[in-house]
Amino acid sequence: MRVLTVVLSVFALVFGASTVASATQVRPLPQAHAHNDYEHTRPLFDALDHGFTSVEADIYLVDGQLLVGHDPEDLTPERTLQSLYLEPLRKRVLANHGKVYRGKPVAFQLLIDIKTNGVAAYTQLDKVLRQYPFLFTRYVNGFVLPGPVTAVISGDRPRALMESQRHRVAFYDGRIVDSTDLGPGSDARLTPLVSDNWTKLFTWTGVGEFPAAERDRLRQIVSTAHKAGQRVRFWATPDVPGAAREAIWTELRKAGVDHINTDDLAGLQAFLTRR
């Protein structure tokens, strides 16, 4: 037993298990998505500590580096995609024997929003992601090979370039309003996720009754996506604590929306845990 303890201790030191231990026992929440995750005090780790299974990072290509931030003035050389997300995820997955969370494998999404220069940024991103071959879900010659983390590209997405790749380590975030992205006209091997602005599709903001026609539309969107093997996310939903947000989240959960968008990690964790 003592020998086993020593071996595990060495393993933890080598692979960085000490940096992730605090988050390994939390209950993973399949619907929890950390919008603009990098703005939290501890990017990625705060989300993991609250059980989130999807995190969002905005990136810019600057002098060959993929820097993380919402606006150009927010960028600093040390805040790279590798330092904030890829290296911590690599260490965590190694420490957890091939999983982001200990126990039963849970799907984990890294949503990477390219802010500008889509083709150039994606070309560099593709090179970087390939440096982590065991970490990411891959597309190889028509087949999807699951990995601990699935990288999905949002924002300035170079669709033609991604479609042309016979081997990819990232996937495409489609739009719900685009009939080629959602449902029968799509290919979940390229577009496993469809996202859109809530306010462009619905008028309801959580105040009063959810109009029946809009509730039906929400459920139809989710049903159509799920039949095509796709997941659904909305951004720009109300995110101020209170009854309106609670009402929106309740409807999203009931409809089966796969990723509920928030900046309030503790608030969404509490909401989903109660249910």
N, C-alpha and C positions, 0 to 999 in steps of 0.2 A: 504493500500500500504506500509506504514511504517513497519507494522508487517511482511509482506512478505519480505521486504528488509532485516530485521534483521534475519529472518529465513535463507535466502539464504547466508547471511554473515557467520552465524554460520556453516552452511553446508560446505562452502568453507574452513573455518578454520579447521574443523574436518577432512575433506577428502582430503585436500591438493590442492584445486582448484587454490590457489594462485601460486603454482609451475608450473601450466600448462596453465595459462590464456593467455600467450603471443602467444601460438601456436594454440589456438582453432579456430581462425578466418581464418587461412590460407587455401588456396584451396588445398585439398588433390589430389595427383597425383598418379593414380593407377599403373603407370608403373615405379615409382621411387624406386630403391633399393639402400640402403646405404651399400656398401661393407666395411667391417672392420669398422663398425660404431663407435666402442668403441675408435678409435684413434682420434676422433674429440674432441674439447675442452670440449664440453658438450655432452657426449654420450646420445643417444636417443633424447634429447631435441633439439639439432641442427637439426637433421633429421626431427623432427616434425615441427620445425619452418619453414622448407623449403617444407613442404607438403608431405614428403616421407611416403609411405604406407608399406614399408618393410625395416627391418634393420637386420644386420648380427652381431652376437657376437660369437667370438671364446672362447671356455672354456677348462679348465684343471681341473681335480679332484685332489685336494691337501689337504691331511689330512681331508677328508670329506667335504671340501668346493669346490664350483664351482667358480673358479677364472677366470676372463676375461682378455685375452691378446693374442697377436699373437704368441709370443715365451715365453718359460719358464722364461727367464730373465726379461720379462716385468711384471711378476705377482707380485701383492702386496695384502696383506690380506684384505684390505678394498674394493678392486675392485671385488666384487662378482657379480654373475648374479642377485641375489636378489637386491642388492643396486643400480646397474646401470640400470636394466631393469624391473624386476618384480614388485618391490615396486612402482617405478614411474608410470608404466602402471596401476597398481591397483588403485592408487590415481586418475589418469587421467580418467579412465573409470568410477569410482564412481562419479567424479565431472561432467562428461559429460553424466550422466544418461545412462550408459551402452554402450558407444561408445568411440572410441579413438578420433574421430573428431566430433565436434558438427554438428548437421544437419542430413542429410541423412546418414544412416549407410554405412561405407566404410570398405571393407575387409582390415585387417592389419596383416602382417606376421612378426613373430620373427623367423629368421633363426638362429639356434644354431649349430655351427660347433664344433663338439667334436674333439679335436686335437689328443688325445691318450686315450688308455684304454677304448675302446668303451663300452663294456658291463658294467664295473664298473661305468663309468661316467654316462651312460644312466640310470642305476639303481638308482643312487643318484638323477639325474635330474628328473626322474619320480616322486620320493618322493617329491621333492621340488615343481614341477609344480602342484601337487595335493593339495598343500596348498592354491591354488588360484582357487577354483572350479568354480567361476562365470566368470573368465577371459578368459579361453581358450576353443577353439573348442575341442569337445570330440568325440571319437569313442566308442560306447557302443553297444555290441552284434550285430554288422553288420550295425549299423546306425551312421551317422555323425550328431552331434548336434552342430550347429554353435555357436561360441562365439565371443566376440569382437576381440580377438587375436587368430591367428592360429600359434602354435609352430611347426616348421619343423626342423628335425634333419639332418644335413649334416656332412661331414667329416667321422670320424670313426663310421659308423652307424651299430648298431647291428640288422641287418634285421630280423634274425630268432627270436630274443627275441621280437621285436616289432610285428612281425606277430603273435606270440603266444598269445598276450594280447587281451583279450575280451573287456577290457576297457582301452583305451589310452587317454592321453591328449597331445599327440604329433604325428607327421606324418613323413614320410620318404621322403628324397630328393633323387629321382632316378637319373640315368644317361641316357643321350640320346643315347649313344652308346650301351646300354644294352637293348636288345629286350624284356626282361622280365619287364623292367621298363617303357618303352615308348609304348603307344598305346594299341592295343587290348589285348596284353599279360599281361597288368598291371591291377592294381586295384586302382582307384583314392581314395578309402577309406583308403588305406595305403600310396599311392604315389601320392599326389595331385600336386606335383612339380617335374619337371625333369630339371636338370642343367648339364652343361658341359663346358669344356675348349674350347673357340672359336677357338683357334689356332690348336686344334686337329681335327676340323671338317671343317675349312675353311682356305684358303690361303690368302684371301683378307684382307687387313689391313686398308682399307679406301682410299688408293691411287689409282687413276685411276678408270676405270669402274669396277663395281661389276660383275664378270663373271656370265653369264646367268645361267650356270649349278649350280653354288653355290647359286644364288638367288632362283632358283627353289628348291634346297635342303632345304634352310632355311624355305621357305614357306611350304614345305611338312612336315618338322618337326613340325612346329607350328600347321598345320592343323591336323596332326595325334594326337598330344597331346590334342588339344581342343576337338576333337571328343571323346576322352577318358575321358574328364572332367579334364584334367591336365593343369597346367600352365608351362611356359617355361622361363628359365633364362640361360644366358651365363656369364661366368667369363673370365678374361684375354682379354677382348676387349680393344682396344686403349683408354686410358683415359687422354692423354695429350691434353689440349685445342688446337683447330685448325681444319683445314678443314677435316683431316682424321677422327677425332673423330666425327665430325658433320655428315660426310657421313655414318659412321657406325651406329650412333644413328638414322639417318633418315631411313635407311633400316630396323633396328630392329623395329622401330615404325610402319612402313608401313606393315611389315610382321605380326604384332600383337604379338610380343614377350611381355610377360606379365610383366617381371621385367628387366629393363635396369640397369646394374651394374655400379656404379661409386663411387669414393672417393670425387668427386667435387659436393657437394650438391647444391651450388648456380648455377653452370654451367648447371646441368641437370634440375633444376627447371626452369631456364630461357628458356632452349630449349623446354621443354614440355609445358610451359605456352604460348610460342609464337605460338604453334600449337593447 
